[in-house]
Amino acid sequence: MARRGRAGPALGISAFGSFIAGTAAVLFLTFLAPPLATIAIKFGPPEYFSLMVLGLTLLIYWPTAP
């Protein structure tokens, strides 16, 4: 839209979409955080090690070019 001379409406639509997505994410996190916290408290060394290996594997394997 901005390339066709309608930068104002394009900015308005993007701002509105960002507001809606941010609000939905905050609400989602508000209701999902307590159950996730109870699960995270039960984590021990094997789970932390698995998460570390998963993170490093994704960091190494994640494709950088399409």
Predicted model as a PDB file, atoms N, CA, C, CB and O in Angstrom, pLDDT in the B-factor column:
MODEL        1                                                                  
ATOM      1  N   MET A   1       0.825  -1.187   0.000  1.00 67.00           N  
ATOM      2  CA  MET A   1       0.000   0.000   0.000  1.00 67.00           C  
ATOM      3  C   MET A   1       0.871   1.253   0.000  1.00 67.00           C  
ATOM      4  CB  MET A   1      -0.940  -0.004   1.205  1.00 67.00           C  
ATOM      5  O   MET A   1       0.529   2.257  -0.626  1.00 67.00           O  
ATOM      6  N   ALA A   2       1.988   1.189   0.699  1.00 63.00           N  
ATOM      7  CA  ALA A   2       2.842   2.376   0.787  1.00 63.00           C  
ATOM      8  C   ALA A   2       3.426   2.729  -0.576  1.00 63.00           C  
ATOM      9  CB  ALA A   2       3.973   2.150   1.802  1.00 63.00           C  
ATOM     10  O   ALA A   2       3.619   3.907  -0.877  1.00 63.00           O  
ATOM     11  N   ARG A   3       3.709   1.726  -1.400  1.00 72.00           N  
ATOM     12  CA  ARG A   3       4.267   1.998  -2.730  1.00 72.00           C  
ATOM     13  C   ARG A   3       3.237   2.627  -3.655  1.00 72.00           C  
ATOM     14  CB  ARG A   3       4.800   0.714  -3.353  1.00 72.00           C  
ATOM     15  O   ARG A   3       3.598   3.282  -4.633  1.00 72.00           O  
ATOM     16  N   ARG A   4       1.969   2.434  -3.357  1.00 76.00           N  
ATOM     17  CA  ARG A   4       0.914   3.017  -4.186  1.00 76.00           C  
ATOM     18  C   ARG A   4       0.433   4.356  -3.642  1.00 76.00           C  
ATOM     19  CB  ARG A   4      -0.257   2.058  -4.291  1.00 76.00           C  
ATOM     20  O   ARG A   4      -0.617   4.846  -4.058  1.00 76.00           O  
ATOM     21  N   GLY A   5       1.175   4.951  -2.731  1.00 78.00           N  
ATOM     22  CA  GLY A   5       0.816   6.265  -2.206  1.00 78.00           C  
ATOM     23  C   GLY A   5      -0.167   6.235  -1.066  1.00 78.00           C  
ATOM     24  O   GLY A   5      -0.776   7.260  -0.758  1.00 78.00           O  
ATOM     25  N   ARG A   6      -0.344   5.101  -0.432  1.00 79.00           N  
ATOM     26  CA  ARG A   6      -1.284   4.998   0.691  1.00 79.00           C  
ATOM     27  C   ARG A   6      -0.541   4.607   1.955  1.00 79.00           C  
ATOM     28  CB  ARG A   6      -2.399   3.971   0.386  1.00 79.00           C  
ATOM     29  O   ARG A   6      -0.886   3.627   2.615  1.00 79.00           O  
ATOM     30  N   ALA A   7       0.484   5.386   2.286  1.00 83.00           N  
ATOM     31  CA  ALA A   7       1.314   5.072   3.445  1.00 83.00           C  
ATOM     32  C   ALA A   7       0.541   5.245   4.753  1.00 83.00           C  
ATOM     33  CB  ALA A   7       2.559   5.956   3.454  1.00 83.00           C  
ATOM     34  O   ALA A   7       0.736   4.472   5.691  1.00 83.00           O  
ATOM     35  N   GLY A   8      -0.319   6.233   4.825  1.00 85.00           N  
ATOM     36  CA  GLY A   8      -1.093   6.477   6.046  1.00 85.00           C  
ATOM     37  C   GLY A   8      -1.958   5.300   6.433  1.00 85.00           C  
ATOM     38  O   GLY A   8      -1.857   4.813   7.559  1.00 85.00           O  
ATOM     39  N   PRO A   9      -2.825   4.818   5.514  1.00 86.00           N  
ATOM     40  CA  PRO A   9      -3.624   3.639   5.868  1.00 86.00           C  
ATOM     41  C   PRO A   9      -2.773   2.407   6.157  1.00 86.00           C  
ATOM     42  CB  PRO A   9      -4.593   3.327   4.754  1.00 86.00           C  
ATOM     43  O   PRO A   9      -3.132   1.599   7.014  1.00 86.00           O  
ATOM     44  N   ALA A  10      -1.647   2.250   5.454  1.00 87.00           N  
ATOM     45  CA  ALA A  10      -0.776   1.100   5.716  1.00 87.00           C  
ATOM     46  C   ALA A  10      -0.216   1.162   7.133  1.00 87.00           C  
ATOM     47  CB  ALA A  10       0.375   1.047   4.692  1.00 87.00           C  
ATOM     48  O   ALA A  10      -0.165   0.145   7.824  1.00 87.00           O  
ATOM     49  N   LEU A  11       0.202   2.338   7.567  1.00 90.00           N  
ATOM     50  CA  LEU A  11       0.708   2.487   8.937  1.00 90.00           C  
ATOM     51  C   LEU A  11      -0.397   2.258   9.957  1.00 90.00           C  
ATOM     52  CB  LEU A  11       1.322   3.878   9.135  1.00 90.00           C  
ATOM     53  O   LEU A  11      -0.167   1.647  11.001  1.00 90.00           O  
ATOM     54  N   GLY A  12      -1.593   2.746   9.659  1.00 91.00           N  
ATOM     55  CA  GLY A  12      -2.716   2.539  10.571  1.00 91.00           C  
ATOM     56  C   GLY A  12      -3.073   1.075  10.716  1.00 91.00           C  
ATOM     57  O   GLY A  12      -3.314   0.598  11.825  1.00 91.00           O  
ATOM     58  N   ILE A  13      -3.108   0.357   9.604  1.00 92.00           N  
ATOM     59  CA  ILE A  13      -3.429  -1.068   9.651  1.00 92.00           C  
ATOM     60  C   ILE A  13      -2.357  -1.826  10.425  1.00 92.00           C  
ATOM     61  CB  ILE A  13      -3.568  -1.640   8.229  1.00 92.00           C  
ATOM     62  O   ILE A  13      -2.675  -2.698  11.234  1.00 92.00           O  
ATOM     63  N   SER A  14      -1.094  -1.500  10.182  1.00 92.00           N  
ATOM     64  CA  SER A  14      -0.016  -2.203  10.891  1.00 92.00           C  
ATOM     65  C   SER A  14      -0.037  -1.880  12.390  1.00 92.00           C  
ATOM     66  CB  SER A  14       1.354  -1.826  10.290  1.00 92.00           C  
ATOM     67  O   SER A  14       0.223  -2.762  13.208  1.00 92.00           O  
ATOM     68  N   ALA A  15      -0.337  -0.648  12.755  1.00 94.00           N  
ATOM     69  CA  ALA A  15      -0.412  -0.289  14.175  1.00 94.00           C  
ATOM     70  C   ALA A  15      -1.575  -1.006  14.851  1.00 94.00           C  
ATOM     71  CB  ALA A  15      -0.560   1.235  14.342  1.00 94.00           C  
ATOM     72  O   ALA A  15      -1.444  -1.494  15.973  1.00 94.00           O  
ATOM     73  N   PHE A  16      -2.709  -1.065  14.167  1.00 95.00           N  
ATOM     74  CA  PHE A  16      -3.870  -1.750  14.732  1.00 95.00           C  
ATOM     75  C   PHE A  16      -3.593  -3.245  14.880  1.00 95.00           C  
ATOM     76  CB  PHE A  16      -5.112  -1.522  13.851  1.00 95.00           C  
ATOM     77  O   PHE A  16      -3.929  -3.840  15.904  1.00 95.00           O  
ATOM     78  N   GLY A  17      -2.991  -3.844  13.879  1.00 95.00           N  
ATOM     79  CA  GLY A  17      -2.650  -5.261  13.954  1.00 95.00           C  
ATOM     80  C   GLY A  17      -1.655  -5.553  15.059  1.00 95.00           C  
ATOM     81  O   GLY A  17      -1.759  -6.569  15.746  1.00 95.00           O  
ATOM     82  N   SER A  18      -0.688  -4.662  15.231  1.00 96.00           N  
ATOM     83  CA  SER A  18       0.298  -4.835  16.286  1.00 96.00           C  
ATOM     84  C   SER A  18      -0.355  -4.739  17.666  1.00 96.00           C  
ATOM     85  CB  SER A  18       1.410  -3.790  16.150  1.00 96.00           C  
ATOM     86  O   SER A  18      -0.015  -5.497  18.574  1.00 96.00           O  
ATOM     87  N   PHE A  19      -1.289  -3.809  17.814  1.00 96.00           N  
ATOM     88  CA  PHE A  19      -2.003  -3.671  19.088  1.00 96.00           C  
ATOM     89  C   PHE A  19      -2.807  -4.928  19.397  1.00 96.00           C  
ATOM     90  CB  PHE A  19      -2.932  -2.446  19.057  1.00 96.00           C  
ATOM     91  O   PHE A  19      -2.771  -5.428  20.522  1.00 96.00           O  
ATOM     92  N   ILE A  20      -3.531  -5.439  18.410  1.00 97.00           N  
ATOM     93  CA  ILE A  20      -4.355  -6.632  18.624  1.00 97.00           C  
ATOM     94  C   ILE A  20      -3.472  -7.834  18.965  1.00 97.00           C  
ATOM     95  CB  ILE A  20      -5.215  -6.933  17.371  1.00 97.00           C  
ATOM     96  O   ILE A  20      -3.771  -8.579  19.898  1.00 97.00           O  
ATOM     97  N   ALA A  21      -2.384  -8.024  18.210  1.00 96.00           N  
ATOM     98  CA  ALA A  21      -1.500  -9.161  18.466  1.00 96.00           C  
ATOM     99  C   ALA A  21      -0.820  -9.038  19.828  1.00 96.00           C  
ATOM    100  CB  ALA A  21      -0.444  -9.273  17.361  1.00 96.00           C  
ATOM    101  O   ALA A  21      -0.683 -10.035  20.537  1.00 96.00           O  
ATOM    102  N   GLY A  22      -0.399  -7.846  20.200  1.00 96.00           N  
ATOM    103  CA  GLY A  22       0.233  -7.647  21.503  1.00 96.00           C  
ATOM    104  C   GLY A  22      -0.719  -7.908  22.645  1.00 96.00           C  
ATOM    105  O   GLY A  22      -0.345  -8.523  23.644  1.00 96.00           O  
ATOM    106  N   THR A  23      -1.949  -7.445  22.506  1.00 97.00           N  
ATOM    107  CA  THR A  23      -2.954  -7.675  23.538  1.00 97.00           C  
ATOM    108  C   THR A  23      -3.278  -9.165  23.667  1.00 97.00           C  
ATOM    109  CB  THR A  23      -4.228  -6.882  23.224  1.00 97.00           C  
ATOM    110  O   THR A  23      -3.401  -9.687  24.775  1.00 97.00           O  
ATOM    111  N   ALA A  24      -3.414  -9.840  22.529  1.00 97.00           N  
ATOM    112  CA  ALA A  24      -3.700 -11.279  22.559  1.00 97.00           C  
ATOM    113  C   ALA A  24      -2.533 -12.045  23.192  1.00 97.00           C  
ATOM    114  CB  ALA A  24      -3.975 -11.809  21.128  1.00 97.00           C  
ATOM    115  O   ALA A  24      -2.752 -12.985  23.956  1.00 97.00           O  
ATOM    116  N   ALA A  25      -1.304 -11.648  22.880  1.00 96.00           N  
ATOM    117  CA  ALA A  25      -0.135 -12.329  23.442  1.00 96.00           C  
ATOM    118  C   ALA A  25      -0.060 -12.131  24.955  1.00 96.00           C  
ATOM    119  CB  ALA A  25       1.154 -11.816  22.780  1.00 96.00           C  
ATOM    120  O   ALA A  25       0.267 -13.067  25.685  1.00 96.00           O  
ATOM    121  N   VAL A  26      -0.359 -10.932  25.428  1.00 97.00           N  
ATOM    122  CA  VAL A  26      -0.331 -10.679  26.871  1.00 97.00           C  
ATOM    123  C   VAL A  26      -1.405 -11.503  27.580  1.00 97.00           C  
ATOM    124  CB  VAL A  26      -0.531  -9.173  27.163  1.00 97.00           C  
ATOM    125  O   VAL A  26      -1.147 -12.089  28.631  1.00 97.00           O  
ATOM    126  N   LEU A  27      -2.590 -11.549  27.015  1.00 97.00           N  
ATOM    127  CA  LEU A  27      -3.658 -12.352  27.627  1.00 97.00           C  
ATOM    128  C   LEU A  27      -3.310 -13.838  27.614  1.00 97.00           C  
ATOM    129  CB  LEU A  27      -4.989 -12.121  26.894  1.00 97.00           C  
ATOM    130  O   LEU A  27      -3.518 -14.542  28.602  1.00 97.00           O  
ATOM    131  N   PHE A  28      -2.781 -14.305  26.490  1.00 95.00           N  
ATOM    132  CA  PHE A  28      -2.384 -15.707  26.375  1.00 95.00           C  
ATOM    133  C   PHE A  28      -1.314 -16.042  27.412  1.00 95.00           C  
ATOM    134  CB  PHE A  28      -1.867 -16.011  24.951  1.00 95.00           C  
ATOM    135  O   PHE A  28      -1.400 -17.075  28.076  1.00 95.00           O  
ATOM    136  N   LEU A  29      -0.317 -15.187  27.554  1.00 95.00           N  
ATOM    137  CA  LEU A  29       0.756 -15.425  28.505  1.00 95.00           C  
ATOM    138  C   LEU A  29       0.258 -15.331  29.943  1.00 95.00           C  
ATOM    139  CB  LEU A  29       1.886 -14.434  28.277  1.00 95.00           C  
ATOM    140  O   LEU A  29       0.731 -16.067  30.810  1.00 95.00           O  
ATOM    141  N   THR A  30      -0.685 -14.440  30.202  1.00 95.00           N  
ATOM    142  CA  THR A  30      -1.235 -14.297  31.545  1.00 95.00           C  
ATOM    143  C   THR A  30      -1.909 -15.583  32.010  1.00 95.00           C  
ATOM    144  CB  THR A  30      -2.227 -13.143  31.589  1.00 95.00           C  
ATOM    145  O   THR A  30      -1.758 -15.990  33.162  1.00 95.00           O  
ATOM    146  N   PHE A  31      -2.651 -16.215  31.110  1.00 95.00           N  
ATOM    147  CA  PHE A  31      -3.365 -17.433  31.495  1.00 95.00           C  
ATOM    148  C   PHE A  31      -2.506 -18.684  31.382  1.00 95.00           C  
ATOM    149  CB  PHE A  31      -4.596 -17.594  30.645  1.00 95.00           C  
ATOM    150  O   PHE A  31      -2.809 -19.698  32.011  1.00 95.00           O  
ATOM    151  N   LEU A  32      -1.440 -18.629  30.592  1.00 95.00           N  
ATOM    152  CA  LEU A  32      -0.611 -19.807  30.406  1.00 95.00           C  
ATOM    153  C   LEU A  32       0.591 -19.847  31.350  1.00 95.00           C  
ATOM    154  CB  LEU A  32      -0.137 -19.869  28.984  1.00 95.00           C  
ATOM    155  O   LEU A  32       1.175 -20.912  31.550  1.00 95.00           O  
ATOM    156  N   ALA A  33       0.966 -18.726  31.925  1.00 94.00           N  
ATOM    157  CA  ALA A  33       2.167 -18.670  32.757  1.00 94.00           C  
ATOM    158  C   ALA A  33       2.082 -19.527  34.024  1.00 94.00           C  
ATOM    159  CB  ALA A  33       2.439 -17.245  33.141  1.00 94.00           C  
ATOM    160  O   ALA A  33       3.046 -20.235  34.315  1.00 94.00           O  
ATOM    161  N   PRO A  34       0.998 -19.507  34.787  1.00 93.00           N  
ATOM    162  CA  PRO A  34       0.974 -20.333  36.001  1.00 93.00           C  
ATOM    163  C   PRO A  34       1.138 -21.833  35.750  1.00 93.00           C  
ATOM    164  CB  PRO A  34      -0.310 -20.104  36.727  1.00 93.00           C  
ATOM    165  O   PRO A  34       1.926 -22.466  36.453  1.00 93.00           O  
ATOM    166  N   PRO A  35       0.431 -22.439  34.778  1.00 93.00           N  
ATOM    167  CA  PRO A  35       0.680 -23.864  34.536  1.00 93.00           C  
ATOM    168  C   PRO A  35       2.097 -24.142  34.049  1.00 93.00           C  
ATOM    169  CB  PRO A  35      -0.311 -24.395  33.525  1.00 93.00           C  
ATOM    170  O   PRO A  35       2.695 -25.150  34.424  1.00 93.00           O  
ATOM    171  N   LEU A  36       2.637 -23.258  33.218  1.00 92.00           N  
ATOM    172  CA  LEU A  36       4.013 -23.446  32.758  1.00 92.00           C  
ATOM    173  C   LEU A  36       5.008 -23.334  33.908  1.00 92.00           C  
ATOM    174  CB  LEU A  36       4.354 -22.425  31.676  1.00 92.00           C  
ATOM    175  O   LEU A  36       6.014 -24.043  33.932  1.00 92.00           O  
ATOM    176  N   ALA A  37       4.733 -22.454  34.851  1.00 93.00           N  
ATOM    177  CA  ALA A  37       5.639 -22.286  35.984  1.00 93.00           C  
ATOM    178  C   ALA A  37       5.648 -23.533  36.868  1.00 93.00           C  
ATOM    179  CB  ALA A  37       5.240 -21.057  36.809  1.00 93.00           C  
ATOM    180  O   ALA A  37       6.700 -23.935  37.365  1.00 93.00           O  
ATOM    181  N   THR A  38       4.489 -24.140  37.063  1.00 94.00           N  
ATOM    182  CA  THR A  38       4.463 -25.345  37.881  1.00 94.00           C  
ATOM    183  C   THR A  38       5.212 -26.492  37.198  1.00 94.00           C  
ATOM    184  CB  THR A  38       3.018 -25.757  38.171  1.00 94.00           C  
ATOM    185  O   THR A  38       5.851 -27.304  37.866  1.00 94.00           O  
ATOM    186  N   ILE A  39       5.131 -26.554  35.890  1.00 91.00           N  
ATOM    187  CA  ILE A  39       5.888 -27.579  35.156  1.00 91.00           C  
ATOM    188  C   ILE A  39       7.388 -27.271  35.220  1.00 91.00           C  
ATOM    189  CB  ILE A  39       5.414 -27.658  33.674  1.00 91.00           C  
ATOM    190  O   ILE A  39       8.200 -28.177  35.405  1.00 91.00           O  
ATOM    191  N   ALA A  40       7.752 -26.003  35.067  1.00 90.00           N  
ATOM    192  CA  ALA A  40       9.166 -25.629  35.056  1.00 90.00           C  
ATOM    193  C   ALA A  40       9.831 -25.855  36.404  1.00 90.00           C  
ATOM    194  CB  ALA A  40       9.317 -24.178  34.652  1.00 90.00           C  
ATOM    195  O   ALA A  40      11.024 -26.156  36.459  1.00 90.00           O  
ATOM    196  N   ILE A  41       9.086 -25.716  37.486  1.00 94.00           N  
ATOM    197  CA  ILE A  41       9.657 -25.927  38.820  1.00 94.00           C  
ATOM    198  C   ILE A  41      10.058 -27.390  39.016  1.00 94.00           C  
ATOM    199  CB  ILE A  41       8.651 -25.503  39.909  1.00 94.00           C  
ATOM    200  O   ILE A  41      10.982 -27.684  39.774  1.00 94.00           O  
ATOM    201  N   LYS A  42       9.368 -28.302  38.335  1.00 93.00           N  
ATOM    202  CA  LYS A  42       9.657 -29.730  38.463  1.00 93.00           C  
ATOM    203  C   LYS A  42      10.859 -30.168  37.632  1.00 93.00           C  
ATOM    204  CB  LYS A  42       8.448 -30.532  38.058  1.00 93.00           C  
ATOM    205  O   LYS A  42      11.260 -31.330  37.702  1.00 93.00           O  
ATOM    206  N   PHE A  43      11.439 -29.263  36.850  1.00 91.00           N  
ATOM    207  CA  PHE A  43      12.579 -29.624  36.008  1.00 91.00           C  
ATOM    208  C   PHE A  43      13.793 -29.960  36.858  1.00 91.00           C  
ATOM    209  CB  PHE A  43      12.915 -28.487  35.039  1.00 91.00           C  
ATOM    210  O   PHE A  43      14.066 -29.318  37.872  1.00 91.00           O  
ATOM    211  N   GLY A  44      14.504 -30.971  36.422  1.00 95.00           N  
ATOM    212  CA  GLY A  44      15.740 -31.369  37.079  1.00 95.00           C  
ATOM    213  C   GLY A  44      16.890 -31.303  36.085  1.00 95.00           C  
ATOM    214  O   GLY A  44      16.735 -30.778  34.982  1.00 95.00           O  
ATOM    215  N   PRO A  45      18.036 -31.832  36.472  1.00 95.00           N  
ATOM    216  CA  PRO A  45      19.203 -31.807  35.580  1.00 95.00           C  
ATOM    217  C   PRO A  45      18.987 -32.477  34.221  1.00 95.00           C  
ATOM    218  CB  PRO A  45      20.351 -32.469  36.261  1.00 95.00           C  
ATOM    219  O   PRO A  45      19.469 -31.946  33.220  1.00 95.00           O  
ATOM    220  N   PRO A  46      18.288 -33.613  34.131  1.00 94.00           N  
ATOM    221  CA  PRO A  46      18.103 -34.207  32.792  1.00 94.00           C  
ATOM    222  C   PRO A  46      17.298 -33.312  31.849  1.00 94.00           C  
ATOM    223  CB  PRO A  46      17.408 -35.554  32.918  1.00 94.00           C  
ATOM    224  O   PRO A  46      17.598 -33.228  30.658  1.00 94.00           O  
ATOM    225  N   GLU A  47      16.278 -32.648  32.388  1.00 94.00           N  
ATOM    226  CA  GLU A  47      15.468 -31.774  31.544  1.00 94.00           C  
ATOM    227  C   GLU A  47      16.250 -30.540  31.102  1.00 94.00           C  
ATOM    228  CB  GLU A  47      14.202 -31.351  32.285  1.00 94.00           C  
ATOM    229  O   GLU A  47      16.136 -30.108  29.955  1.00 94.00           O  
ATOM    230  N   TYR A  48      17.041 -29.974  32.006  1.00 94.00           N  
ATOM    231  CA  TYR A  48      17.869 -28.822  31.630  1.00 94.00           C  
ATOM    232  C   TYR A  48      18.891 -29.209  30.564  1.00 94.00           C  
ATOM    233  CB  TYR A  48      18.588 -28.250  32.864  1.00 94.00           C  
ATOM    234  O   TYR A  48      19.138 -28.452  29.625  1.00 94.00           O  
ATOM    235  N   PHE A  49      19.480 -30.392  30.717  1.00 96.00           N  
ATOM    236  CA  PHE A  49      20.443 -30.857  29.720  1.00 96.00           C  
ATOM    237  C   PHE A  49      19.756 -31.058  28.371  1.00 96.00           C  
ATOM    238  CB  PHE A  49      21.113 -32.170  30.181  1.00 96.00           C  
ATOM    239  O   PHE A  49      20.308 -30.687  27.335  1.00 96.00           O  
ATOM    240  N   SER A  50      18.563 -31.639  28.375  1.00 96.00           N  
ATOM    241  CA  SER A  50      17.828 -31.848  27.131  1.00 96.00           C  
ATOM    242  C   SER A  50      17.483 -30.523  26.464  1.00 96.00           C  
ATOM    243  CB  SER A  50      16.554 -32.648  27.394  1.00 96.00           C  
ATOM    244  O   SER A  50      17.596 -30.391  25.246  1.00 96.00           O  
ATOM    245  N   LEU A  51      17.064 -29.545  27.255  1.00 94.00           N  
ATOM    246  CA  LEU A  51      16.774 -28.227  26.694  1.00 94.00           C  
ATOM    247  C   LEU A  51      18.026 -27.580  26.114  1.00 94.00           C  
ATOM    248  CB  LEU A  51      16.166 -27.320  27.761  1.00 94.00           C  
ATOM    249  O   LEU A  51      17.961 -26.938  25.066  1.00 94.00           O  
ATOM    250  N   MET A  52      19.156 -27.740  26.779  1.00 96.00           N  
ATOM    251  CA  MET A  52      20.406 -27.181  26.288  1.00 96.00           C  
ATOM    252  C   MET A  52      20.802 -27.832  24.969  1.00 96.00           C  
ATOM    253  CB  MET A  52      21.518 -27.358  27.326  1.00 96.00           C  
ATOM    254  O   MET A  52      21.196 -27.139  24.031  1.00 96.00           O  
ATOM    255  N   VAL A  53      20.703 -29.152  24.889  1.00 96.00           N  
ATOM    256  CA  VAL A  53      21.040 -29.851  23.649  1.00 96.00           C  
ATOM    257  C   VAL A  53      20.084 -29.446  22.535  1.00 96.00           C  
ATOM    258  CB  VAL A  53      21.000 -31.377  23.856  1.00 96.00           C  
ATOM    259  O   VAL A  53      20.512 -29.238  21.399  1.00 96.00           O  
ATOM    260  N   LEU A  54      18.792 -29.330  22.845  1.00 94.00           N  
ATOM    261  CA  LEU A  54      17.826 -28.896  21.842  1.00 94.00           C  
ATOM    262  C   LEU A  54      18.155 -27.497  21.328  1.00 94.00           C  
ATOM    263  CB  LEU A  54      16.411 -28.924  22.420  1.00 94.00           C  
ATOM    264  O   LEU A  54      18.122 -27.252  20.122  1.00 94.00           O  
ATOM    265  N   GLY A  55      18.471 -26.588  22.234  1.00 93.00           N  
ATOM    266  CA  GLY A  55      18.817 -25.223  21.832  1.00 93.00           C  
ATOM    267  C   GLY A  55      20.065 -25.173  20.978  1.00 93.00           C  
ATOM    268  O   GLY A  55      20.095 -24.473  19.966  1.00 93.00           O  
ATOM    269  N   LEU A  56      21.088 -25.900  21.368  1.00 94.00           N  
ATOM    270  CA  LEU A  56      22.318 -25.909  20.569  1.00 94.00           C  
ATOM    271  C   LEU A  56      22.106 -26.577  19.215  1.00 94.00           C  
ATOM    272  CB  LEU A  56      23.435 -26.621  21.328  1.00 94.00           C  
ATOM    273  O   LEU A  56      22.665 -26.141  18.209  1.00 94.00           O  
ATOM    274  N   THR A  57      21.298 -27.636  19.192  1.00 92.00           N  
ATOM    275  CA  THR A  57      21.007 -28.299  17.922  1.00 92.00           C  
ATOM    276  C   THR A  57      20.255 -27.366  16.979  1.00 92.00           C  
ATOM    277  CB  THR A  57      20.194 -29.577  18.158  1.00 92.00           C  
ATOM    278  O   THR A  57      20.577 -27.288  15.793  1.00 92.00           O  
ATOM    279  N   LEU A  58      19.261 -26.665  17.498  1.00 89.00           N  
ATOM    280  CA  LEU A  58      18.536 -25.710  16.659  1.00 89.00           C  
ATOM    281  C   LEU A  58      19.432 -24.574  16.196  1.00 89.00           C  
ATOM    282  CB  LEU A  58      17.341 -25.149  17.411  1.00 89.00           C  
ATOM    283  O   LEU A  58      19.302 -24.098  15.068  1.00 89.00           O  
ATOM    284  N   LEU A  59      20.329 -24.141  17.049  1.00 89.00           N  
ATOM    285  CA  LEU A  59      21.241 -23.064  16.676  1.00 89.00           C  
ATOM    286  C   LEU A  59      22.181 -23.495  15.557  1.00 89.00           C  
ATOM    287  CB  LEU A  59      22.046 -22.611  17.888  1.00 89.00           C  
ATOM    288  O   LEU A  59      22.482 -22.710  14.657  1.00 89.00           O  
ATOM    289  N   ILE A  60      22.640 -24.728  15.611  1.00 89.00           N  
ATOM    290  CA  ILE A  60      23.555 -25.228  14.587  1.00 89.00           C  
ATOM    291  C   ILE A  60      22.817 -25.590  13.307  1.00 89.00           C  
ATOM    292  CB  ILE A  60      24.317 -26.438  15.106  1.00 89.00           C  
ATOM    293  O   ILE A  60      23.300 -25.307  12.211  1.00 89.00           O  
ATOM    294  N   TYR A  61      21.647 -26.216  13.438  1.00 85.00           N  
ATOM    295  CA  TYR A  61      20.945 -26.764  12.286  1.00 85.00           C  
ATOM    296  C   TYR A  61      20.055 -25.763  11.568  1.00 85.00           C  
ATOM    297  CB  TYR A  61      20.125 -27.920  12.714  1.00 85.00           C  
ATOM    298  O   TYR A  61      19.811 -25.912  10.371  1.00 85.00           O  
ATOM    299  N   TRP A  62      19.562 -24.742  12.269  1.00 77.00           N  
ATOM    300  CA  TRP A  62      18.572 -23.835  11.708  1.00 77.00           C  
ATOM    301  C   TRP A  62      19.063 -23.245  10.384  1.00 77.00           C  
ATOM    302  CB  TRP A  62      18.252 -22.715  12.705  1.00 77.00           C  
ATOM    303  O   TRP A  62      20.128 -22.630  10.345  1.00 77.00           O  
ATOM    304  N   PRO A  63      18.301 -23.423   9.298  1.00 77.00           N  
ATOM    305  CA  PRO A  63      18.755 -22.910   7.998  1.00 77.00           C  
ATOM    306  C   PRO A  63      18.784 -21.379   7.981  1.00 77.00           C  
ATOM    307  CB  PRO A  63      17.842 -23.430   6.872  1.00 77.00           C  
ATOM    308  O   PRO A  63      17.862 -20.719   8.461  1.00 77.00           O  
ATOM    309  N   THR A  64      19.840 -20.846   7.429  1.00 71.00           N  
ATOM    310  CA  THR A  64      19.986 -19.394   7.386  1.00 71.00           C  
ATOM    311  C   THR A  64      19.532 -18.822   6.056  1.00 71.00           C  
ATOM    312  CB  THR A  64      21.426 -19.004   7.647  1.00 71.00           C  
ATOM    313  O   THR A  64      19.215 -17.636   5.963  1.00 71.00           O  
ATOM    314  N   ALA A  65      19.498 -19.649   5.035  1.00 57.00           N  
ATOM    315  CA  ALA A  65      19.066 -19.172   3.710  1.00 57.00           C  
ATOM    316  C   ALA A  65      17.866 -19.996   3.250  1.00 57.00           C  
ATOM    317  CB  ALA A  65      20.232 -19.265   2.665  1.00 57.00           C  
ATOM    318  O   ALA A  65      17.795 -21.195   3.519  1.00 57.00           O  
ATOM    319  N   PRO A  66      16.936 -19.364   2.565  1.00 59.00           N  
ATOM    320  CA  PRO A  66      15.750 -20.106   2.110  1.00 59.00           C  
ATOM    321  C   PRO A  66      16.049 -21.110   1.037  1.00 59.00           C  
ATOM    322  CB  PRO A  66      14.717 -19.164   1.607  1.00 59.00           C  
ATOM    323  O   PRO A  66      15.144 -21.800   0.567  1.00 59.00           O  
TER     324      PRO A  66                                                      
ENDMDL                                                                          
END                                                                             
